[in-house]
């Protein structure tokens, strides 16, 4: 039986697919494939935590397009709503 190259990543009971981590890894320059994988997994874990918190607070997704007019996913819109609610800038 083959052992997976990298372990399964779960956050609050949600499995982050290895294909999503592999796709995200290209955005994380690193000295090794393992380091890029870990950085990508961490980024996606944080993203999942933000989505979970937005859902816990029962936030509604705000804008469905970013500032350039590109469509956003529901999760991205939830994260934007959470950050808008929680981060106050002077």
C-alpha positions, 0 to 999 in steps of 0.5 A: 500500500502506498503512503501519501507523500503528504498527510491529509489536512483537516480543519474543524472537520473539513478536509482540505483536498490535496489537489487544492493544496498542490494548486496553492503551493505554486503561490508559495516560493520555498526551498523545497516541495515540502516547505511549499506544501506546508505553506500552502496547507497553512494558508488554506487552513487559515482561509477555512478558519476565516470562513468558519468564523464568518459562518459562525457569526451568520454573516452574509456574503457582501459584494460578489465582485472584487474591486476590479469587477472579477467575480468572487467565490462565496467563501471569498465574499464571506471572508471579506465580510468578516474582515470588514466587520472585525478590522477597524482602520483609522 
